Amino acid sequence: MDVLINATKGDKMSNTHDSIMAAIQTYSEENQKFTEKGIKASATRARKALAELGKLIKARRKEIQETKNAEKNAA
């Protein structure tokens, strides 16, 4: 049963990590369009990606802390 729970948590953490990486990529692309080409709509999309990134980072930090605490309590 513990293996199943850990596998599910691992999938969740992997999804959060993947979402963070996608948000970073989106931010980078939109920021480049804004700074190099002056596309003002890209500035809005870059800011949106940064806001999403902030939420995802908080979620990932929580996941890491929960995993750390679960491992500490299991030992």
C-alpha positions, 0 to 999 in steps of 0.5 A: 500500500505504501508503494502505491501511495508513494508512486501517486505522490511521485507522479504528482510531484513530477507533474508539478515539476513538469508544469514549472519547467513549462511555465519557465519555457513560456516565460522565456519565449514571451519575454524574448518576444517582448524585449527583442521584438517589442510585442506588448501582448507578450509582456502580458503573457510573460507576466501571466507565466511568472504569476503561474510560476509563483503558484507552482513553486509554492505547491512544489515547495509544499510537496517537497516538505511533505515528502521530507516529513513523511520520510522522517516520520517513517524512519 
